[in-house]
Amino acid sequence: MNISGYSKTPADSTLKSSDRAKTFILPEKCFEKNIACTWRRGNTFTIYPRSQTVNKTPTNTIDNKILNIRQEILLFTSILRKLVNESNGTFLSLQKVAENAKNSDHQVEFLKLSRQYRSIVRVCIESLQEAADKETDNLEKNSLLSYITIFYSIECIWHLCEILFIDNIPGDIVLPFLLEWVRFHFPCHEQTAAQMLEACERGSEDHPEYWDTVVGMVVQGRIDVARALLKLHSSAELNEFKLIDNSLRTMPVYSVYGGVSSGEFTIVWKHWQAECRSKLTSQALTSQPNLELIMRLMVGEYTAFESVRRKYASWFDVLGGYVLFTRPWTRSRELAAAADACAALDGPHSQSHLDVVIRALLEGDLHQVIHEIQQMSDNGWFATHLTDILFHCGKLQILDKHQTDVTKRLRDSLILEYGSLLMDHKSLWSVGLSYMASCPPEGLRRAELLLEKIPIESEAKAMRIIAEAKKYELSGVVRTVCGCGCAARLAGGRAGGSLCWAARARCPRLCARAAHRVLRAYTAGVPLPAADLLLTAGPALLLDDALLFLGKYCDFHRLYKSKEFKNAAKLLISLITSKIAPEYFWETLLLDTLPLLESEEPVFSSTDTYEIMLCLELRAKYLEGEKAELLRLALVRNLARTALLDGEEE
């Protein structure tokens, strides 16, 4: 989803979209005149030649071709699968916390989950870096490096967003966290400083990067490191060095828990900076221009920051130092002015995408942030998860042109789009389903449509789809998948398998169809299948009379094979008198009484015998000729035996 329509004019939006659009040149001659296209499953559409007129006699022999065009999905690469799966676990945990947060404050839990997301991205970057180092193919290596750039930007933006909108900073004094952000993501000169301090040699100024490193430590607020490096200078005992060291040592540092109010700290800070400014104006450092530059930075002189800006890749590197030496008591809502000042250090220049996002973050414009991160080539992973956590933290409010709050609509649309994307993958579809389920009711309706379109290559996959559908109470999907399984097995002549799928579907129509197929096959001489299944089917047998009859009939065969003839006879009589047997099965059912009638001891009572006789007369058309005569004779003999037994009992 592109949310630019909420704030941009249609013309601007169309222009920007056309600038980003890719152009394809169709390679075949058959596409030169007229073409058409149609959407297929997922992110694929098909282009094919199409003639506007019907020509019965072809005028040329050009072969028609079909082109399938598919969007390249970054997240579907094998190395990024771990990112998708692990972030899904964090996403689901966040939904549970958000559900519980309706009754209490869970800001600490939200912060913990945000850091989990960042940790997942960091592991992903390290995996990509490791793979890039091992890769020998230049094209593949460039792809991996581009992925690293994307996820580095994601980590950088997320960290700053966490500081400004997710973390509950005491007193809203953001400087310590801002310095930490700069040091972590833009670690200029850190390695050089560590090497110099480890060597601990006087005369370190001979190192070509000595002064750049000292200044870099000051700009990043690493005051102790800068002082330690200055002591390695061969002239460290000079008054100029002692003067700088003393100023750095006495620099006030604000702490919420220090027992000093922000107003008192401001007075102390301004007094300290006035002392530094007086030392600078006294020209005591004129003989040491590098020390003078450090002092100019300490008093917050803008031209000093302009002079050091060219040493860094971006204005982000100096942002923390600029806030540190101009307004260290700055609150998050006041960072926009510092960002403007630091960005202006570059002069007129074209801003990078990261520049735009960071500026929007520092200005507190989350609408613009989400709009910009949607343009990143991560297939919506970042926009989806960041928007979701900001929404649950209560820090996100998006209004449309009518000033209607569309925050939830935006959050849901991003999640649904991301979930739909994952459901197009052969193994990530279940992950996508969990995202869809988090946006009821529309998400489940979409999920139902998408689940039914997933190709089923094996019974194991069908069972997995059924399990997921039952998990989210998508009974329609269960019926559809089971119906397909039942139909496929019926077409393949596997009546037992069709019964199994019909019972799973809990669909009376499918159960009836499968049961009738089995019963008809049995009348043609095919053995009864799936007896164990029917014996354990339980309530599923009640879905249809034909299935119930088949289940009881299988039970009759089990009793007969176990030589429990009286129980078998009792069950057979109940099947005859229930009148639920299909018409084509009456011949078989009546003939099943014959071996029981001929048993050594009577198993049918006289009443049972009369029931069989009545049934035989009422359904004489199903049993004719010699078979009917044999059955009548057996019935008469059994009636005589039972009459004698009844007489003896009397």
N, C-alpha and C positions, 0 to 999 in steps of 0.2 A: 504494500500500500504506500502511495506517495501522499503525504499530508500537506504538500505545498499549497494545495487548494484552500487550506484554511486561512492562509495569510497572504498569498501572492495573487496577483491578477491572473486570469486565464491566459492572457497573451504571454506574460513572463514565464508562466509554467510551461506553456507549449514550446516556447523558444528554448528553454533550458533542457527540456526533454528531447527536443530534436538535436540539440548539440551532443547529447550523450548517446543517441541512437546509433546502432551499428547498421552498416549497409552491406548487403550480400549481393554478389553478382552471380546470377544463375548460369551455370556453365554449359548447358545443353541447348541445341537449336530448337528443340521442341518447346522451350519456354519463351521463345522470342515474340510470339503473338499474344496469346491469352493464357492466363494461368488462374488457378483458384487454390484456396488452401482450406484446411479443416483442422480443428484441434483434435489431438489424440489424448491419451492419458497423461496426466502430469504436466511437465513443462515441454511437451513435444507438440509440434504441429507439422502437417504434411502439405507440401506444395506439389501440384500436379497440373499438366497441361489441360486446358479446357477450351473447347470450341464453342462459339456462340451460335453456330448454325449446324444443322444435321446434314452431313454430306455422305450419301450412300456409297459414292465411289471415291476412295481416297486419291488425292492428287499427288501425294508424295509418299515416300517410304521411310520417313523419319521415325525412329523408334521412340515411343512415349516412355517417359521415366517418371519415377516418383522420388521426391527428396524429403527426407525426414530431418527436420531442424530441431535441435534440442539445446536448451540453455545449459551452459557448463556450470555445474554446482560445485563450488569450492569445498563445501562441507562433506561432500561425498568421497573425497580423496581419502585413501586408507589412513594416512597419518593424522587426519583431523577427526577420525571417528571417535577417538577417546575424548576429545573436547565435547562432542555432541552428547555422548553418553553420560559423562561426569557432570556436565552442566545441567542435564535433565534431572539428575538426582538432587542437585541444589535447588533447581526450580520447584520441584515437588515439595521439598522441605520448606521453601519459602511460602508456598500456598498454605501449608499446615500452620505455619507461624502466623500468617496473615489472618487465617480463620480464627485462631485463638486471640489475636490482637484486638478483636472487636470488643473484648471485655477488659483488656488490660494493655499496658504499654510494653511493647516488645522491641524497643529501639536497639537495645544491645544485641538481640538476636538478628535483627536486620543487618547490623554492622558486621556481625560474624559471618553471615551468609554472603554479604558483599565481598568480604575478604576471601571467602571460598571461591567465588567467581574469579577474582583476580589471581588467586593461586592456580586455578585451572588454566587460565590464559598464560601464566608464566611457565607452567610445565609444557604447554603447547609450544611456546616460543623456543624453549630449550630443546624440545624434540625436533622441531623444524631446523634449528641451528645445527644440531648433531647430524641430521640427515643431509643438510646442505654441505657440510664439511666432508662427508663421505661420497657425495655424488660426483660422478666423473662426466656425465653428460651435461654440456653447457646449457642446453635448453631447459632441461629439468632443474638444473641448479638455479637458473634465473627465476623459474617459477617458485621454487622454495624460498628464495630470497625475497620475492615479492610478497609471499605469504607472511614472512617474518615482519616485513614493513607494516603490513595491514594489522597484524595482531600486536605489534609493538604500539601502534597508535591507539588501538583499543585499550590496551593496558594503561597507557598514559592518561587517556581521557577518563576511563573508569576511576582511576585512583583520585584524580582531581575532583570528579563528581562525588566520590565517596566523602572526601574531606568537606566539601561545601554543602552537601545536601543530605548525606546519610549519617555521618558521625555527629554526635551531640557534643560539640567542643565547648568546654567550660568558658563562659564569658564571651564566646564567639571570637576569641583572639586566634586568628588562623595562622599567624606567622610561623610558629614552630612546625606546623604541619605542611605549610607551603614550602619551607626550606627543605623538609624531608622529601617532598615530592620532586623538587628540583634536583636534589642530590641523587635520588634513586634513578630518575629517568634521564638526567643529563650530567653524568659523572665526569665532567671535564677535569683533566689534570690530577684526578684522584690517584691513578696508578703511579704517575711520576712523583707525586708527593710521598707516597708510601715507599718508593724506592730510595728517595733522598733521606727520609727519616730512618730507614733501615740501615743505610750506609753510615749515617751520622758523622759526616766528614765536614770539617771547617773548610771554607772556600767553595761551598756548593754553588756559589753564584756563577762559577765557570760552566755549569750545565746550561745548555742553550735555552731551556724552558724554565729556568729557575724563577725569573720574575713573573712570567705568565702564570706559573703555578701558584706563587704567593698571592698574586692579585686574584686568581681564581678561587683560592680558599677564602679570601676575604669576601668576595662577591657571593659565595655560597654560604656565608655565615659560619664557616669552620675557623673560628677565631683562634682556638688553641693550636690548631695545625699551622695556621699562618704564623703565629708567634714562634712555634718550634722551628719553622723553616727560616725565619729571620735570624734566629740565634746561630744558624749554620753559616751565616755570612761571615766572611773574614773580618769585616768592619763592624761586627755586632756590638762592640764596646763603645762605638762612637755615640755622641749625644743624640744625633738624629735618630739612630736605631732605638736608643733607650726611650726617646720621646714617643715614638710610634708604639713601642711595646707597652709603655705605660698607658697610653690612650686606649689601646686594645684591651688591656687588662682591666681597666676601670669602666669599660662599656657596660651600662646597665642592661640587664636582661629581665624581661617581665615574666612573672609566673603568677597564675591565678591563685595558687596556694602559698604565695610568698608573704601574704599578710599586708601587701601594699595595694591600694586601689589604683585603678587605671589613671585617675586624675593625678595622684601623687607620682606615679611612674612617669607620666608625661612631663611633669615639672623637672624631675631628676634627669630625664633623658635630654630635655632641651638645655638644661644647664651643662650636661656633659658635652653636648654637641657645640655649645657656645664656646667652651674651652678649646675644643678641637679647632674650631674656626679661628679663634684668636691665635693659636699656634701656627695655623696656616698663613694668616695675614701677616704674622711677624716675620715671614720669609726665613724661618729657621730651617726649613727643609729644601731651600732652593738648590743647594749643592747636591741633593739626592732626589732627582726627578721621579724615580720609581716610588720612593717613600712619599713624596709629595702627592703622587697620583693616588696612593692608598688613602692618604689623609683627605683628599678631595672626595673620594668615594665615601669615606666615613661621615663627612658633613652633608652627604646627599647631593653633591653638585651634579647637575644634569649633564654638563659637558664632559665630566669625568666618565660617566656611564657611556656617553657617545663614543669616547675614545677607546673603551675596552670592548664595545659591542662587536666590532669586526673580528675579534678573537674567537667568537663563538658562532655556532651554526644557526642559532635562532635567538629571538629575544626572550624565550622562556628561560634561558640560562641565567639571565641577569634579573629576572622578575623578583626572585626571593631576596636578592641583595638590595634591589631598589626599595622594596617595602621595608627591609631591615633598617636601612639608613635614612629613610624619609619619614615613614609613619609606622613604627613597629607595633603600635596599638591598633592597627587597621583591623576592622571586622570584615566578614565575608562580603557583605553588601557594598563595601567601599573599595573592593579590589578592581572594579571596572576602570577607575581613574588611573590606577597603577598600570593596568594592562594597556590602556591607551598610551600612556607615557612611554612604556617600554617598547611597544610596537612602533611608535613614532621614531625610535632610535634608528630604525632601518631606513628612514626616509621613504620616498615614493617607491613602492615595489609591489609586485603581484603576490598576494597572500596565498600560502599553501592551504590545502583543505584542513590540515591540523591547526593552522593559525586561526582559521574561521571558527572551528569548534571550540578551541580554548578560549578565544575572545568571548564567544557566546556564553560559555560556562561562567567565566568571571563576571559577565554582565548579568548573570542569573536568568538568561533567556533559554529556558529548557525547551521551549517550543522550537526554537531555531536549532538547538543542539540535536534534538531528535530528527528534525528535517535533514540536517547535514549528515548524521551518522547513517541514515538510510541510504545514502549514496555510496557508502563504503562497500567494497566487493567481498563481503563476508556472508552474502545471501541472507541478511537480516538477523543473524545470530545476535549481534551486539545490540541493535535497536530493540529487539524483542525483550531481551533479558534486562537491559538497563531500564527501559520504560516500565517493565513489570515491577521491579524493585522500587523505583521512584514512586510509582502509583501506590504501592502498599505502604510506603513510608509516609504518604500524605503530602509529599513535596511537589507533586505534579498537578498543574491545572492548565488545561488547554481549552481556549474558547474559540468558537467559530466566528464568522463575520456577523452573526446575529447575537453574539455574546452568550451563546448557549454552551454550557460545560459539556465538552465531548471527550473528556479525559478517558473515561472507561471505554467508550467506543474506540478510541485510538489504541488503547492497550489491548483490547480484545481483537481488533483487526490485525495488529502486528503478530499476536500469538497465533491467530487462526491461519495467517499466511505462512508463518514459519512452520506450523504443524502440518499444513497441507503439503509444503515442500518436502518435509521428512517422510510423509506417507507415500511419496512417489518412489522411495528407495526400497530395494528388496529386503533389507534387513533392519532398517531404521524406522519402518512404518509404525511399530509399536511405540517407539519413542514419540513420534508425531502424534499418535493417538492420545497420549497423556497430556499433550499441550491442548489439543482440541477439547478434551474433557474439562479443562479448567475454565472454559468459557461457555457455560450452559446458558440457554438451551441451544443456541445456534451452533456451537461447537460440536455437540453430539449429533445434530442433524447433518452437518457436513461430514462428520466422521462416518456416519452410517452410509452415506453415498460413496465415500472414498474406499471404505473397507470392502464394499461389494465389488469394486473394480480391481482389487488386488489379484494378480494372477496366482492361481493355486497349482503349484507344480507337484506337490506331494501331499499325502494324507497327514503327515506331521505338521505341515504348514496350515492345512485346513483346521486341524485341531487347535493350533495356536491362535488362529483368527477367531475361532469359536470361543476359546477361553478368554481372549481379550474382550470380545463382544459381550460375553456374560458378565465380565467384570464391570463394564459400564452400562449394563442393562440394555443392550442393543439387541432386543429379541428378533427384530426384523432381519438383522445380519445373520444371526444364528440360523433362522429358517431358510434364508437364501443359500448360505453355504452348505447346509445339510441337504437342501433340496438338490443342489448341483451334485453333491456327492452321491445322493440316492439315484438320481437320473443317470449319472455316469456308470454306476455299477449295474443298474438295470440294463443299460445299453450293452454292457459287457457280459451280460448273462450271469452276473454275480448276485443272485437273489439274496443270499445271506447278508452280504455287505450292504445291500440296499435297505434291508430291514434295520440294520444297525444305524444307518444314517437317518432313516425315517424316524426312529425312536428318539434320536438325539434332537431332531428338529421339533419334536412335539407337535407335529402337523398332522391332523387327522387325514387330510387328503393324501399326503405322501405315505402315511402308514397303511391306508387302505390299498393304495396302488401296489406297494411292495408286498403286502400280505397276500393279495389276490395273485400276484405273479408267482409267489412261492406255492400257494395252494394249487394253482393250475399246473405248475411244473410237477407237483407231487402226483397229481392225477395222471400225468403222462409218464410216470415211472421214475422221476428224479427224486433222490432221497431228500428228506427234510433238512434244511440247513439251520445253523445258528440256534440249535436247541438250548444250549447253555445261556445264550443271550436272552431268549424268550422266558426261560425259567427265572431269570433274575431281573426281568424288565420292570416288575412292580407296577406302579401306577400308570406307566406308559401304555400298558395293555388296554387301559380304559379309553384311550383316545379314539378307537374305532372298533366296531363290532367284528370286522374281518380279522384285525390284529388280535383281539381278545379270543376269538375262536381259534386262531392259529396257535396262540399260546397255550390254551387249554388242550388243544389237540396234541401238541408236542408233549404236554404233561401226561396225557393218556398213553402215548407211546413209551414214555419213561416208565410208567407203572407196569405196563404190559411186559416190557423187557425185564423188569425186576421181579416178574411173576407175582405181582400183587394184583391178581385177577379180579378180586371182589372190588377193590378200590378203582381199578381200571374200568370195570363194568359200570360202577356207580357214576363215574365221570362221563363215560360215553352216553349213558342215559340222559344225564343233565344236558349234554350237548345236543342230543336229539330233541329233547323237549323244549329247549330254549329257543329253537327255531332261528338261530342267528347264522347257521351254516349257509354259505352261498349255494345257489341252486345247482351249479355244476358239480358241487362236492357231495350231494346227497347220496349218489351211488356208492362212492367210497366210504362214506360214513355208515351207511346201512350194512355194507359188506364187512366192515370192521367188527360187527356184532357176531358174525358167523363163527369164527374160532372160539369165541367166548361161549356161544351157545352149545358148541360141541365139546366143551371141557368135561373132564371126568365128573366133577361135582358142579351142580348148578350154581352159577354166579348171578344170574338174573332171577329175580322173584317173578311170581305170576303177574304182578302189577307191571313190572318192567317189560315183561314179554308182551302184555297187551299194548303198552305204549309203542313198542317196536312194530307190532302188527298194525296199529292205527297209522303210524307214520308210513309204513310200506304201502298201505292202501291209498292214503292221501297223495303219495308221491310215486304212484305206480309208473308214471311216465319216465322216471329217472332210472328205474330198475326193471327190466323186462326179460322174458325168455328164461333160459336155464338158470341164470343167477337168481332170479326172483323165486323160481320154484324151489331151488336149494335152500334159500333163506326161509321160505314158508315152511318147508319140511323141518328144518332145524328149530323153528319157532314152535311148531306143534309138538315136537319131541320134548323140547324144554318145558313147554306148558304142562305136558303129561308128568314129567319128573317133578316139577314144582307142585303139581296138584297132589301127587302121592306124598311128598314131604309135608305138605300142609295138612293132609289127612292124618298122617302119623302124629304130627304135633297136637292135633285136636284130640 
